Amino acid sequence: MSNKTTNLKTLTSLFILLLSFNYSYSQKDTVNLKETIITDSKPASLYSEKSRVVQIISREEIAKAPVQSINELLEYALNVDVRNRSSNSVQSDIGIRGGSFEQTLVLLNGVKINDPQTGHHTMNIPVELSDVERIEILEGPGSRVYGVNAFAGAINIITSTQKDNFVKLGVEAGEYKTYSANAALSFNYKNIHNYFSITQKASDGYINNTDYNIADLFYQTDYTAKAGKASLQLGYVNKQFGASDFYSSAFPNEYEHTKTFFANVGFVSSGKIQFCPTIYYRRNQDRFELFRSDPAPWYTGDNYHLTDVYGAELRANFHSFLGKTSFGSEFRSENILSNVLGTPLSSPEAVPGEPGEFFTKGKSRQNVGLFAEHLVNIQKLSVSAGIYENYNTDFGWNTSLSADASYKLNDNYKLFASVNQSMRLPTYTDLYYVGPTNLGNPNLKPEQATTYEMGLKYISDNVNAHVSLFRREGSNIIDWVKPSDTSKWESKNITEVNANGVDMSIQFNMQKLMSKNCFINTINITYSYLYLDKQSSNYISYYALDYLRNKLTLRLDHKIYKNIKGSWAFRYNDRAGTYADAVTGAPVNYKPFLTTDVKVYMEKRTWTAYIEANNVFNIQYQDIGTILMPGRWISGGFSYKLFY
């Protein structure tokens, strides 16, 4: 432990020296520092970059990146752990700062879209990269603002806010008979903004049973009037995919079909007191086949699940001589029908679209939240604090407290610190799933944690950087574990899992730092180190005890010739933990790996053409268990935008 502490101190010292070196050679004129506003359906949220680490991935950065899905883009985000089970956006589990995929809250335009059946379905999002304006990533817990399940962090995906009228068509093709076709329409009339997108994509897969066929639709509109701004968003995604080894290497011929519908209506009022009501609905239907073909004689049939989630939030905020105040309440109902999860129904219910199949089990729970927070600025000091009070019909009352503070040392440097409590409710899979290799636990308790953080930021016109130290003390952490001498994974509340870490980032704008004629435009470097101490040495872990111990990313984009540009992305992952060998069942350590992605593209106002290669050096690696990820994959695409 002493060696690890020494490593943290050494890395921190080196990073601060780097900041100091840059500062001594930076512009000595006063710099107008801009705090990034975290925008969602809660526009006056008191979470800001003053006292927390918040990553913003802009539309410009997205366009340069050598990736073709949101999941792939997040692989290069600081301290974000993306555990893929297949290519493209088929299925990915997203964790932040050593948290599991169940401990990350995902929002679409500020509206929660987490799935209560399982976090594996949370990323069933009906938008493509071309629809995204930016992505906001909150490092660390966010219960004060977002309530339960923002346990280790939150990701907010913001879709297009462009005000131009245009039609955009895009196509992509690549190896393994991969293709994608997208059409988008932006139409604005007076105070009404409309955006519509439709995408179809498919592939034969890079190995047996990794084929997929995905279609999604997305529509959003907003109307701005004197009283405020009203908005509507609708989305639908249909995924069919081979799930080779997804949940067990004992059954490599798994198959899954999910259909997800999402709707939200919101309003942000104008005036001194701003009211922000919103209502939302999300339905996810899942059919899971353990055997895509040639089922075993003992196999009784497929698993069917249907989750319906609906909720409402009302937030209000105002400024006074005392500072900025925000308060409100929320209601959320999580409901499931299944032939596997939940408690027995009084009478079976037919499965939509599946003749002769019936739900025999179900469960419902409701969640009510009350919250308040206040922010005050006193010269160079900024302090905020808040409380979130939660009641769940299955788990009772829970309180989360938090406080953040920052102090501006000068025009470039800022110190920040925070302490935050958070919680996460078990999913229905955690509680009730029973299968050939899994055993749920209906007696699970909610996860609890307190996170402490402190750090330093440096901001200028040519360099942005930060270093942060944190510790998350978790109790009742839920994981699927097993002793090495048994065959079934069981969900349990591991007594304690504490995460200790440091993360760093630095971004150079080379044309401002060097000259406008510099060959390289920007360089982004991020590094994170994690150490989890835990009381579960007798178990093999499937999720919570497997974490990214070291993650280093380097991204740069540069000029090639006139309008032709290039971008590179390097990612080094060193994962702690083990997985079970497919043949012997013995624990196997994860091997570290380094991947390289490259993109060459040409941009004009009305069209873009590109060719890219992912995993250029054909590295063999795994994100989770025995599932091999794709080797080198070459693809290319073209998009055309017609303004009218």
C-alpha positions, -999 to 999 in steps of 0.1 A, spaced: 0 0 0 29 23 8 43 18 -28 9 27 -43 7 59 -21 43 68 -32 32 64 -69 3 87 -64 24 114 -48 51 111 -75 26 113 -104 8 143 -87 41 161 -82 52 155 -118 19 168 -131 20 200 -110 55 206 -122 43 203 -158 15 228 -151 40 252 -135 64 249 -165 36 258 -188 24 287 -167 58 303 -166 58 304 -205 21 313 -210 7 347 -218 11 371 -189 -20 391 -198 -52 386 -179 -71 357 -192 -109 356 -192 -116 321 -178 -149 306 -189 -166 280 -166 -185 254 -187 -222 253 -179 -236 219 -174 -268 221 -195 -297 197 -194 -333 198 -184 -320 214 -152 -304 245 -167 -296 261 -134 -279 231 -118 -254 241 -92 -229 215 -104 -203 235 -123 -167 230 -132 -158 253 -103 -157 225 -77 -160 193 -97 -143 175 -126 -167 177 -156 -155 166 -190 -171 182 -221 -168 164 -254 -178 189 -280 -193 185 -315 -159 195 -330 -140 169 -310 -166 142 -320 -162 150 -357 -124 145 -355 -124 113 -334 -116 80 -352 -148 63 -338 -183 57 -351 -204 52 -320 -210 69 -286 -197 38 -269 -164 40 -288 -160 77 -281 -164 72 -244 -135 47 -245 -112 78 -247 -128 97 -219 -109 103 -187 -114 75 -161 -144 60 -180 -143 22 -183 -161 9 -214 -165 -28 -213 -177 -39 -247 -191 -73 -256 -192 -67 -293 -184 -41 -319 -201 -7 -327 -229 1 -303 -243 -34 -298 -238 -36 -261 -214 -18 -237 -212 -14 -200 -201 21 -189 -183 27 -155 -167 58 -140 -138 59 -115 -139 22 -108 -176 20 -104 -196 -7 -121 -219 -1 -151 -249 -2 -127 -233 27 -108 -233 52 -137 -263 73 -144 -270 80 -181 -291 109 -193 -304 120 -227 -308 157 -228 -310 157 -190 -336 129 -187 -327 96 -169 -327 66 -192 -312 39 -169 -329 5 -172 -342 -11 -139 -340 -46 -154 -302 -44 -160 -276 -18 -168 -267 -38 -199 -297 -21 -216 -290 15 -204 -270 23 -236 -300 14 -258 -300 50 -269 -318 61 -301 -292 86 -313 -260 83 -333 -228 103 -331 -240 125 -359 -269 136 -338 -249 146 -308 -240 182 -299 -218 173 -270 -214 148 -241 -210 159 -205 -194 135 -180 -195 142 -143 -166 125 -126 -178 113 -92 -212 110 -75 -241 132 -85 -269 122 -61 -275 158 -50 -286 168 -85 -296 136 -101 -308 114 -72 -303 77 -68 -280 57 -92 -256 86 -99 -234 66 -76 -199 69 -92 -207 95 -120 -232 106 -146 -231 110 -184 -254 135 -201 -258 132 -239 -269 164 -256 -284 162 -291 -283 187 -319 -291 223 -312 -283 236 -347 -306 263 -360 -298 259 -397 -323 243 -421 -307 213 -437 -310 177 -449 -281 155 -442 -274 120 -457 -246 98 -447 -233 63 -455 -205 41 -442 -191 7 -452 -164 -15 -439 -150 -50 -433 -173 -79 -424 -200 -66 -446 -206 -37 -422 -227 -8 -434 -246 22 -420 -270 47 -435 -283 78 -418 -306 106 -428 -313 138 -407 -335 168 -412 -333 201 -393 -363 224 -399 -368 257 -381 -398 280 -384 -399 312 -363 -396 301 -327 -399 263 -334 -369 241 -339 -373 205 -352 -347 178 -357 -353 143 -370 -329 114 -376 -332 78 -388 -303 53 -390 -300 17 -402 -268 -3 -396 -257 -40 -398 -228 -63 -400 -220 -100 -404 -197 -97 -374 -160 -102 -369 -163 -137 -355 -190 -163 -353 -223 -150 -338 -213 -114 -336 -236 -102 -364 -261 -73 -357 -289 -53 -372 -298 -20 -356 -324 6 -365 -331 38 -346 -353 69 -349 -351 102 -330 -371 134 -331 -369 165 -310 -386 198 -311 -386 229 -289 -407 261 -289 -395 293 -274 -420 319 -262 -420 348 -238 -431 325 -209 -402 301 -215 -391 272 -236 -411 239 -242 -394 208 -256 -404 173 -268 -382 143 -276 -391 109 -290 -369 80 -297 -370 43 -307 -342 18 -312 -345 -18 -324 -315 -41 -319 -310 -77 -330 -276 -93 -324 -256 -124 -319 -245 -125 -283 -215 -147 -285 -203 -155 -249 -221 -124 -236 -231 -137 -203 -214 -171 -201 -186 -188 -221 -205 -220 -215 -232 -209 -240 -215 -192 -271 -246 -193 -293 -267 -167 -274 -289 -143 -292 -308 -111 -281 -334 -88 -295 -343 -55 -277 -367 -27 -286 -366 6 -267 -391 35 -268 -384 68 -251 -405 100 -247 -401 132 -228 -419 166 -225 -403 195 -206 -405 232 -199 -382 259 -186 -399 291 -176 -385 326 -178 -386 350 -149 -368 356 -116 -379 322 -103 -373 296 -129 -395 265 -129 -384 234 -148 -411 206 -149 -405 175 -170 -423 141 -175 -408 111 -192 -415 75 -202 -392 46 -213 -402 11 -224 -376 -16 -231 -386 -51 -244 -360 -78 -243 -360 -114 -257 -329 -134 -248 -322 -168 -264 -297 -190 -246 -295 -211 -278 -298 -193 -311 -302 -227 -328 -301 -263 -317 -313 -259 -281 -303 -284 -255 -330 -310 -246 -334 -295 -211 -340 -259 -225 -375 -248 -217 -376 -216 -237 -364 -180 -241 -364 -152 -215 -388 -123 -220 -387 -90 -202 -407 -58 -205 -398 -27 -184 -420 4 -182 -405 34 -165 -423 67 -161 -416 97 -140 -419 134 -134 -396 161 -120 -402 197 -109 -373 220 -102 -372 256 -93 -342 280 -89 -336 316 -82 -309 342 -74 -309 363 -43 -284 384 -23 -275 351 -5 -266 333 -38 -282 308 -60 -308 284 -47 -324 253 -63 -350 229 -49 -376 205 -61 -390 170 -62 -392 139 -84 -413 108 -88 -402 76 -107 -421 43 -111 -401 12 -123 -422 -17 -135 -412 -51 -150 -431 -80 -165 -411 -112 -172 -411 -150 -172 -379 -149 -151 -377 -118 -129 -400 -107 -102 -427 -124 -81 -455 -146 -95 -484 -128 -112 -520 -136 -103 -526 -145 -140 -502 -147 -170 -500 -117 -194 -493 -121 -231 -458 -110 -244 -463 -82 -271 -453 -94 -305 -445 -130 -293 -474 -153 -301 -479 -180 -275 -455 -165 -250 -466 -152 -216 -452 -132 -187 -456 -151 -154 -438 -127 -131 -436 -90 -124 -426 -63 -99 -431 -26 -93 -415 -1 -72 -418 37 -68 -392 63 -59 -398 98 -45 -371 123 -41 -369 158 -24 -338 179 -29 -324 214 -22 -290 230 -28 -274 265 -25 -244 281 -40 -227 312 -27 -197 331 -42 -175 352 -19 -148 369 -39 -125 341 -49 -143 315 -29 -172 294 -42 -191 271 -19 -222 249 -25 -240 224 -4 -271 203 -8 -293 174 4 -313 147 -14 -339 129 5 -352 97 -11 -380 72 -4 -383 39 -22 -413 16 -17 -389 -14 -14 -360 1 4 -374 29 26 -358 63 33 -322 74 24 -305 107 28 -275 120 6 -256 151 17 -229 169 -3 -207 199 -3 -183 214 -29 -159 243 -26 -133 260 -49 -108 288 -45 -94 309 -73 -57 313 -67 -52 336 -97 -63 340 -132 -52 305 -142 -51 282 -111 -80 270 -90 -82 246 -60 -113 225 -55 -126 200 -30 -158 181 -24 -175 154 -3 -206 136 -16 -228 108 -4 -245 85 -30 -266 53 -33 -276 28 -59 -307 6 -60 -304 -31 -70 -317 -39 -105 -344 -66 -110 -317 -89 -124 -296 -84 -93 -326 -94 -72 -344 -121 -91 -324 -137 -119 -320 -175 -118 -303 -193 -147 -279 -221 -156 -249 -201 -143 -265 -173 -122 -284 -169 -90 -301 -136 -79 -306 -125 -44 -340 -109 -34 -325 -98 0 -300 -73 -15 -296 -39 1 -290 -6 -17 -253 3 -22 -240 33 -2 -209 54 -6 -192 86 5 -167 102 -19 -139 127 -9 -121 146 -36 -96 174 -39 -76 188 -68 -61 216 -89 -72 231 -122 -52 252 -147 -71 271 -175 -57 293 -202 -63 301 -239 -37 275 -249 -37 249 -222 -64 233 -200 -53 208 -173 -63 193 -140 -52 168 -114 -76 152 -89 -72 128 -59 -103 110 -46 -114 82 -23 -148 65 -25 -158 45 6 -185 20 -4 -206 -3 16 -231 -30 6 -215 -30 -29 -234 -54 -52 -215 -78 -74 -219 -111 -92 -193 -133 -75 -185 -170 -69 -161 -191 -49 -136 -208 -72 -150 -242 -64 -186 -235 -75 -202 -231 -109 -229 -204 -103 -224 -166 -101 -244 -151 -72 -253 -115 -65 -241 -104 -31 -236 -73 -11 -198 -73 -7 -192 -58 27 -169 -30 16 -152 -18 -16 -131 14 -13 -118 32 -45 -86 53 -42 -75 71 -73 -59 100 -91 -68 113 -125 -51 139 -147 -58 156 -180 -40 181 -201 -51 196 -234 -28 217 -256 -40 241 -283 -9 239 -304 -18 267 -328 -21 291 -299 7 277 -280 32 276 -309 19 293 -341 -11 293 -364 10 273 -389 17 245 -365 12 211 -381 -6 197 -351 -39 213 -340 -46 199 -306 -31 173 -282 -51 156 -254 -36 134 -228 -54 118 -199 -42 94 -172 -60 77 -143 -48 53 -116 -71 33 -94 -67 10 -64 -96 -8 -49 -93 -23 -14 -120 -48 -7 -132 -75 17 -139 -103 -7 -107 -122 -13 -125 -156 -14 -145 -147 -44 -140 -144 -82 -157 -112 -93 -176 -106 -125 -178 -68 -122 -171 -48 -91 -136 -62 -83 -125 -60 -120 -115 -24 -127 -91 -3 -148 -60 1 -126 -42 22 -152 -57 40 -181 -37 63 -204 -50 80 -236 -34 102 -261 -53 119 -289 -41 144 -315 -54 158 -347 -33 175 -374 -32 189 -409 -22 168 -439 -28 189 -470 -53 218 -474 -87 204 -463 -74 169 -456 -68 162 -419 -58 133 -397 -65 122 -362 -49 96 -339 -61 80 -307 -40 57 -285 -55 39 -255 -36 19 -229 -57 -2 -205 -43 -22 -175 -72 -40 -158 -70 -55 -123 -91 -86 -115 -96 -120 -131 -120 -139 -152 -129 -176 -154 -111 -197 -180 -136 -210 -205 -124 -246 -203 -110 -251 -167 -129 -224 -149 -97 -213 -132 -91 -176 -126 -71 -158 -153 -56 -123 -149 -64 -97 -175 -35 -87 -198 -28 -50 -204 -31 -38 -240 -25 -7 -262 -48 0 -292 -43 26 -319 -71 42 -340 -65 65 -370 -87 86 -392 -81 106 -424 -108 129 -434 -117 158 -457 -141 185 -447 -161 210 -467 -191 231 -456 -216 207 -473 -198 174 -473 -173 152 -454 -154 120 -465 -133 98 -443 -115 65 -440 -105 51 -407 -88 20 -392 -96 8 -357 -71 -13 -337 -45 -6 -364 -19 -31 -351 -45 -59 -347 -40 -63 -310 -59 -92 -293 -76 -81 -261 -107 -85 -239 -128 -59 -221 -147 -85 -201 -143 -122 -195 -134 -145 -224 -150 -122 -251 -125 -114 -277 -128 -79 -292 -123 -71 -329 -89 -69 -345 -80 -44 -372 -112 -30 -387 -111 -7 -417 -141 14 -428 -150 46 -447 -179 69 -452 -193 100 -468 -219 125 -457 -236 154 -476 -255 183 -461 -279 203 -482 -289 237 -467 -322 252 -477 
